[in-house]
């Protein structure tokens, strides 16, 4: 059983910053990709940022230059530093992990809510 525990969400004013964390635990194999997705009310879930085991990152256009994804492989943890937050960043943020234990498996966190007030 694999668990992803997210933390760091909350209410922040526009222009502010937040740091999200997601720690993977349990019977987890080698972690390949880690990522953050978000889902705003009435919208589909979308990729925010991803990072490979080698550290290659990818960002959605709306967050480029404002968000930074990083990971600590020793702690099986992925972070999302969010700066210059905007009202349109308001969403539930989900952690995603793809791990290899023979076949590949994917796992999702429970979601952490980020609300940016304008």
N, C-alpha and C positions, 0 to 999 in steps of 0.2 A: 504494500500500500504506500503510495506517494502522496505527500501533503505539500501544498504550497501555501505559505502563510504570508499575507501581505500586510503592510503597515505604512503609515505616513500620510494618508489622505486627510482631508479636512476642508475647512472654509478659509479662504484667503482673499484679500482684496486684489483687484486688477493691478498688475505690475509686481506682485509679490512672487515668492518662491515656495516650493515644496519639494521634498525628496521622498520618493516612494521606495520601499524595499520589499523584496519577495524572497523568502528563504525556502528552499526545497529540502524535504527530509523524508525519511522512510527508506524503503527498499528501492533505491534509485540507482540506475546504472550510470554510464558515462553521459554527461549532459552535453548535447550538441548545441542546439540553438536555444537562446532565451530571448524573450520579447515582451513588450507591453502593448496591449490593445486597449481601446476605449470605446465606450458606447454611450452616446448622448441620448437623452429622451427622444423617442420617436425616430431614431436613426439606427442604421446598421452598425455592428461592431466593426471597427477599423484598426488597422495596424498603426501604431504610433512610432515604434522603434524596435529594432532587433539587433542582436549581437551574436556572432558565432563563437565557437570555442577558441578560435584564434584571435578574437578581438575585432573582427571586421564588423563595422556598424552600418546600419541603414536607417534613415529617418523619413517619415512622411513629410511632404513639402510644408504643411502648415506649422510644423514644429522645428524645422531646421533652423539652427542658430540660437534656439531658445532652450531646447531639451538636450540632455546628455544621458545616454545609456551606458552603464558599465557593469561589470560582474566581478565577483570574487570566487574563483573556481574552488578554492580551499573551503569556502563556506557554502558552496552551492547557492549563492545569493546573487540576485540581479537588482540593480538600482536604476531609478529614473530621476535625475535631477531636473526639475522644471523651473525655469526662470521666466521673468517678464510674462507672467500668466495673463491670459485674456479671458473674457467671459465665455468665449467660444471653446475654451478648453474644459469647461464644465462637463463632467461625464463620470461614469463609473469606469475605473481603470482596472484591467485584468492582466495578471501575469500569465505568461505562457512558457512552457518548457518542453523541449523535445529531447528525449533521452534514449540511449541505445542499451538494451538489455537482451541482445539476441536480435529480435526485431526492434523497430523504432516504436516508441510510445509517446503520446503527447498528453500533457496535463495542463489544467487551468486552475488559477487561483479563484477565490470566492468573490473577488472584486473589492475595490476600495473607492469610496466616493470622493471626488474632488469637486468643490464648488468655488467658482471664482465670481466674486461680486464686483459689479462695475460701479 
